[in-house]
Amino acid sequence: MEVAGPWTEIFEGSEMKEMSGGSETLLGSSTLTLAPLVADSPTVRRSQPILITVNRRKGKGVNSFSSSVPSIPNPFPELCSPSKSPVLISSLPPPSTNKHLVKVYGEDSHSRSVWVTRGATARDVCHLLVQTTHCSDQENWALLELHPTLGLERCLEDHEVVLEVQATWSLKGDTRFVFCKNYAKYEFFRKPVLFFPESMISDSADDSKDMTSSELIQNLLKSGTCPEIQGSLQVKEPSRKAWKKVFFFLRRSGLYCSTKGSSKEPRHLQYVADLDDLNVYTVVNSRKLYGAPADFTFCIKPCRNPVRVQDLKILCAENEQTRTCWTSSFRLFKYGKQLQCNYQLSKSAPRSLEGAKLPDGKSKSEASLVAMDFSGKAGGRVIDNAMEAECAEREEGQAWRKREAMRWSLPNLNSNARPSSVHKSQQWFHGGVSRKDAQRLIEKQGLVDGMFLIRDSQQHAQCFVLSLCYKLKTKHYLVIPCEDDGRKYFTMDDGVTLFIDLLQLVEFHQINKGILPVCLKHPCVCIAI
């Protein structure tokens, strides 16, 4: 083979042997490579991968890059800095690994995820949610543990650690935390006689001291304990739909049932559960889920194990007062002095717009209101007689109605200044919720006197219903529209007292009882988070 040009042959993988005449002989197979014999040929430079290292200096807050390109300033620094962004604080992961993500639902089924520390209590989480949701007040909020499938719910105590409670849940369940109002967490400290009827207090509580039942209850609550409770409850038998009536005793040592009627002799008492190892839940929709004889159902279950139907001890009381007495006694016997401390901390929390509370449970605004008589020439005088004060209140309400009617009938007043739909923007208005849902909402937020909401009437067109809680019961009052001199008003007492809209009706009854058993105090709100 002839090769033109100054080329030489290079043999690889073989041996060469010089012969005479400058010829070479191959001794084995080889690979032929042609290399140019150009001394002054330029060196060929081929592109090679170059490792580009980024010089990042950690710990100084600024990333400096070894580049000749000038840095471009960020036009929106507030969107990239979590410390300056109030919107993204709760959504970004915390720098510390000690925080965990907890999802909390509102009463509108929407949820919010918050980062909490390992030892965060229910009180801490509620305060965090109050700040992030911009609630108008910072008290009477609670964290609810809800088991929708089983119909169980309970209000977490303020001192309970949220992550420890969440660790007892089943991974496949639908258990959730709900952020809501609860005015009745410590109501038994304020009105103990209402929560612990004398008929349910065991005779063995304390007979040696000469004191009334109310004095006994108050002394026990102040010391961080509870009187022994007794009474009959309906019990759901395991693996059966039947219910059986059993007489129970709740003591500091545990829950017992009598095997012979209502006898409390030791040989007739059977041990049921240890109070330190169980939680008490309220059962929702118990008639449908468990065939309960009444709606006043609650259950107890071990607090360390995931919720299973076979572990539930479902009990049914005859009325709401009896159920509240049992559930409150379970809490007091289990936590004792800790609930008293929680109650004191709740009283020392920042007060809401509802008014600070006095030691007797009344607000300062209520305590400062006294009945006055300005009919005399010497000025006003305080009315001490209760009957006279009630008559003065009724006369003032009548005069107030007349003044308002005259003011709104003036010719220069725009009739559309305060439209009748102003109530739709109020937190106490709940639209077309049913009677049962209204009662359920009031029960969940606390059966305290003065809790109320207003809703559309489902039976009477253009009418409304005021649902009010009084003595652990929900009462309903029909608000009827009527006309007077061609103008539309609302009334609850057949036209004796007229209101131009629902907002005026609520504002009036927040000061005056009128036909209601108690003034309107706590609006039943539905928080969206």
Residue pairs with C-beta under 8 A, 6 or more apart in sequence:
3 34
5 36
6 36
6 37
6 38
7 34
7 35
7 36
7 37
8 35
8 37
9 32
9 34
10 32
10 33
10 34
10 35
11 26
11 30
11 31
11 32
12 30
12 31
12 33
13 28
13 29
13 30
13 31
14 26
14 27
14 28
14 29
14 30
15 27
15 28
16 24
16 25
16 26
16 27
17 24
17 25
17 27
18 24
19 25
53 66
54 65
54 66
55 64
55 65
55 66
56 63
56 64
56 65
57 63
57 64
65 71
74 80
77 84
78 84
78 85
79 85
79 88
82 88
82 89
82 92
90 112
90 113
90 114
90 115
90 132
91 113
93 99
93 115
94 115
98 117
98 118
99 115
99 116
99 117
99 118
100 115
100 116
100 117
100 118
100 163
101 113
101 114
101 115
102 113
102 114
102 115
102 116
102 125
102 162
102 163
102 166
102 177
103 111
103 112
103 113
103 176
103 177
104 111
104 112
104 113
104 114
104 125
104 129
104 143
104 176
104 177
104 178
104 179
104 529
105 111
105 146
105 176
105 177
105 178
105 179
105 529
106 112
106 178
106 179
106 180
106 526
106 527
106 528
106 529
107 178
107 179
107 180
107 526
107 527
107 528
108 526
108 527
108 528
110 528
110 529
111 176
111 529
112 129
112 132
112 133
112 529
114 125
114 128
114 129
114 132
116 124
116 125
116 128
116 162
116 163
117 124
118 163
119 161
120 161
120 162
120 163
121 158
121 159
121 160
121 161
121 162
122 142
122 143
122 156
122 157
122 158
122 159
122 160
122 162
123 158
123 159
123 342
123 345
124 162
125 143
125 162
125 177
126 141
126 142
126 143
126 179
127 138
129 135
129 141
129 179
129 529
130 138
130 141
132 529
133 179
133 527
133 528
133 529
135 141
135 527
136 352
136 353
137 352
137 353
137 354
138 349
138 350
138 352
139 346
139 349
139 350
139 351
139 352
140 181
140 182
140 183
140 185
140 352
140 446
140 522
141 179
141 180
141 181
141 182
142 155
142 156
142 179
142 180
142 181
142 182
142 185
143 155
143 156
143 162
143 177
143 178
143 179
144 153
144 154
144 155
144 156
144 177
144 178
144 179
144 180
144 182
144 444
145 153
145 154
145 155
145 156
145 165
145 175
145 177
146 152
146 153
146 175
146 176
146 177
146 178
147 153
147 173
147 174
147 175
147 281
147 307
148 174
148 176
149 173
149 174
150 289
150 307
150 309
150 312
151 283
151 284
151 285
151 286
151 289
151 290
152 281
152 282
152 283
152 284
152 299
152 307
152 312
153 178
153 281
153 282
153 284
153 444
154 279
154 280
154 281
154 282
155 182
155 185
156 162
156 165
157 331
157 335
157 338
157 339
157 342
158 185
158 342
158 345
158 346
159 335
159 338
159 341
159 342
162 177
166 177
168 303
168 304
168 305
168 306
169 175
169 306
169 307
170 306
170 307
173 306
173 307
175 307
179 527
179 529
180 444
180 445
180 527
181 445
181 446
181 522
181 524
181 525
181 527
182 444
182 445
182 446
183 445
183 446
183 448
183 451
183 522
184 445
184 446
184 447
184 448
185 346
185 446
186 339
186 342
186 343
186 346
187 195
187 446
187 447
187 448
188 195
188 196
188 221
188 328
188 332
189 221
189 340
189 343
190 361
191 361
192 214
192 217
192 218
192 221
193 213
193 214
193 217
194 321
194 471
194 472
195 321
195 324
195 325
195 328
196 217
196 226
196 227
196 229
196 325
196 328
196 329
197 321
197 322
197 325
198 213
199 231
200 229
200 230
200 231
200 322
200 325
201 213
201 216
201 217
201 227
201 228
201 229
201 230
202 227
202 228
202 229
202 230
202 249
202 251
202 264
204 228
204 264
205 216
205 220
205 227
205 228
206 216
206 227
209 216
211 219
216 227
217 227
220 226
220 227
221 332
221 340
222 340
223 337
224 332
224 336
224 337
224 338
224 339
224 340
225 252
225 332
225 333
225 336
226 328
226 329
226 332
226 333
227 329
228 249
228 250
228 251
228 252
229 249
229 250
229 325
229 326
229 329
230 247
230 248
230 249
230 250
230 262
230 264
231 247
231 248
231 317
231 322
231 326
232 245
232 246
232 247
232 248
232 262
232 318
233 245
233 246
233 248
233 315
233 316
233 317
233 326
234 243
234 244
234 245
234 246
234 292
234 293
234 294
234 315
234 316
234 317
235 243
235 244
235 245
235 246
235 313
235 314
235 315
235 316
236 242
236 243
236 290
236 291
236 292
236 314
236 315
236 316
237 243
237 244
238 310
239 310
241 291
243 291
243 292
243 293
243 316
246 257
246 258
247 257
247 258
247 261
247 262
248 255
248 256
248 257
248 258
248 272
248 315
249 255
249 256
249 257
249 258
249 264
249 269
250 256
250 326
250 329
250 330
250 333
251 333
252 275
252 333
254 271
254 272
254 273
254 274
254 275
255 271
255 272
255 273
255 275
255 300
256 269
256 270
256 271
256 272
257 269
257 270
257 272
258 264
258 268
258 269
258 270
259 268
259 269
259 270
260 268
272 313
273 300
273 313
275 330
275 333
275 334
276 334
277 302
277 303
277 304
278 300
278 301
278 302
278 303
278 330
278 334
279 300
279 301
279 303
280 298
280 299
280 300
280 326
280 327
280 330
280 331
281 298
281 299
281 300
281 301
282 297
282 298
282 323
282 327
283 289
283 290
283 292
283 297
283 298
283 299
283 314
284 440
286 292
286 294
286 295
286 297
286 314
286 316
287 294
287 295
290 297
290 314
292 314
292 316
293 316
294 316
294 317
294 318
294 319
296 316
296 317
296 318
296 319
296 320
296 322
296 323
297 314
297 315
297 316
297 317
297 323
298 314
298 315
298 316
298 317
298 323
298 326
298 327
299 312
299 313
299 314
299 315
300 312
300 313
300 315
300 330
301 307
301 311
301 312
301 313
302 311
305 311
315 326
317 323
317 326
320 443
320 447
320 472
320 473
321 472
324 447
324 472
331 339
332 339
347 357
351 357
354 363
354 521
354 522
355 363
355 364
355 365
355 366
356 363
356 364
357 363
357 364
358 364
358 367
369 511
370 382
370 383
371 382
371 383
371 388
371 389
371 392
371 393
372 380
372 381
372 382
372 383
372 392
373 380
373 381
373 382
373 383
373 392
374 380
383 389
383 392
393 512
396 512
397 497
397 508
397 512
397 514
398 496
398 497
400 508
401 497
401 498
404 498
404 499
404 500
404 504
405 484
405 485
405 487
405 498
407 413
408 487
408 500
409 485
409 487
418 500
418 501
418 503
419 501
420 488
420 500
420 501
422 501
422 502
422 503
423 429
423 454
423 501
423 502
423 503
424 431
426 502
426 503
426 506
426 523
427 523
427 525
427 526
428 452
428 453
428 454
428 506
428 523
428 524
428 525
429 453
429 454
429 455
429 502
430 438
430 441
430 453
430 454
430 455
430 524
430 526
431 455
431 456
432 455
432 456
432 458
433 441
433 455
434 458
435 458
435 465
435 467
435 476
438 453
438 455
438 465
438 467
438 474
438 476
439 467
439 474
441 453
441 524
441 526
442 451
442 452
442 453
442 467
442 469
442 474
442 524
443 474
445 451
445 522
445 524
445 525
446 522
447 469
447 472
447 473
447 474
448 469
448 521
448 522
449 469
449 470
449 471
449 518
449 521
450 468
450 469
450 470
450 518
450 519
450 520
450 521
450 522
451 468
451 469
451 521
451 522
451 524
452 466
452 467
452 468
452 469
452 520
452 521
452 522
452 523
452 524
453 466
453 467
453 523
453 524
454 464
454 465
454 466
454 467
454 479
454 502
454 506
455 464
455 465
455 467
456 463
456 464
456 465
457 463
457 464
457 465
457 478
457 479
460 478
460 480
462 481
463 478
463 479
463 480
463 481
464 478
464 479
464 490
464 502
465 476
465 477
465 478
465 479
466 476
466 477
466 479
466 492
466 505
467 474
467 475
467 476
467 524
468 474
468 475
468 476
468 477
468 516
468 517
468 518
468 520
469 475
470 517
470 518
475 517
477 492
477 515
477 516
478 492
479 490
479 491
479 492
479 502
479 505
480 490
480 491
480 492
481 488
481 489
481 490
482 488
482 489
482 490
482 491
482 495
482 498
483 489
484 495
484 498
487 500
488 500
489 498
489 499
489 500
490 498
490 499
490 500
490 501
490 502
490 505
491 497
491 498
491 499
492 505
492 514
492 515
493 514
493 515
497 508
497 514
499 505
499 508
506 520
508 514
509 516
509 519
509 520
510 519
510 520
510 521
511 519
512 519
513 519
